[in-house]
């Protein structure tokens, strides 16, 4: 596992009916990740481990061309366990899984 990126992000959901909730990484972190992980998986995704509060899980971040950044999906179970809702600011750490 690589070193982590610590940041605070606002939980948001896309317009329309969706059960997905995301946090957007900064443009600076996204650019660094693009340079560090030139070989990405399907849909341009990058495998990561994420920690928010007391919860850690494995997932992927996905590029969002409209935002020019990666977006991180936040699982419902994590949101419930950590008491997070859309619009809340969460302190997160992501670690790249380049192995």
C-alpha positions in Angstrom: 0.0 0.0 0.0 1.2 3.5 -0.9 1.3 6.6 1.3 -2.0 8.2 1.9 -3.8 11.3 0.8 -5.6 13.0 3.6 -8.4 15.5 2.8 -11.8 16.7 3.8 -14.6 16.4 1.3 -18.3 17.1 1.0 -20.6 14.1 0.4 -22.7 14.7 -2.7 -25.1 12.7 -4.9 -25.6 13.0 -8.6 -28.9 14.5 -9.9 -31.8 12.2 -10.4 -32.7 9.1 -8.6 -29.5 7.5 -7.4 -28.3 5.5 -4.4 -24.7 6.6 -5.0 -22.9 9.2 -2.8 -19.5 10.5 -3.7 -16.7 12.7 -2.5 -14.5 14.6 -5.0 -10.7 14.5 -4.6 -8.8 17.7 -5.2 -7.5 18.5 -8.7 -4.0 18.5 -7.3 -4.3 15.0 -5.7 -6.1 13.7 -8.8 -3.3 14.9 -11.0 -0.6 13.3 -8.8 -2.6 10.0 -8.7 -2.8 10.1 -12.6 1.0 10.5 -12.7 1.7 7.8 -10.1 -0.7 5.2 -11.6 -0.4 5.3 -15.3 -1.9 1.8 -15.8 -5.5 2.2 -14.6 -8.3 -0.4 -14.5 -11.7 -0.5 -16.2 -13.3 2.9 -16.6 -10.0 4.5 -15.6 -10.5 3.4 -12.0 -7.7 3.1 -9.4 -7.9 0.7 -6.5 -7.6 2.3 -3.1 -8.1 1.7 0.6 -10.2 4.4 2.3 -10.5 5.4 6.0 -13.2 7.7 7.3 -13.6 7.9 11.1 -13.2 4.4 12.4 -14.1 2.6 9.2 -11.7 1.3 6.5 -12.7 -0.4 3.3 -11.3 -1.2 -0.2 -12.8 0.3 -3.2 -11.9 2.3 -6.4 -11.8 5.9 -7.3 -13.1 6.9 -10.7 -12.2 9.8 -13.0 -14.9 12.4 -13.6 -14.1 14.2 -16.8 -16.6 17.0 -16.1 -14.9 17.8 -12.8 -11.3 16.9 -13.9 -10.9 15.0 -10.7 -11.4 11.5 -9.3 -14.5 10.8 -7.3 -14.8 8.3 -4.4 -18.0 6.4 -3.8 -18.9 6.3 -0.1 -20.8 3.1 0.7 -24.1 3.3 2.5 -22.9 1.0 5.3 -20.0 3.4 5.9 -22.2 6.5 5.9 -24.6 4.8 8.4 -21.7 3.6 10.6 -20.0 7.0 10.6 -23.3 9.1 10.8 -22.7 10.8 7.5 -25.3 12.3 5.2 -25.2 14.1 1.8 -23.8 17.6 2.4 -21.7 16.6 5.4 -17.9 17.1 5.3 -15.9 14.0 6.0 -12.2 13.7 6.9 -10.8 10.9 4.7 -7.5 9.1 4.0 -7.1 7.2 0.8 -4.1 4.9 0.1 -3.3 3.7 -3.4 -3.3 0.0 -3.9 -0.6 -0.3 -6.6 0.4 -3.9 -5.9 
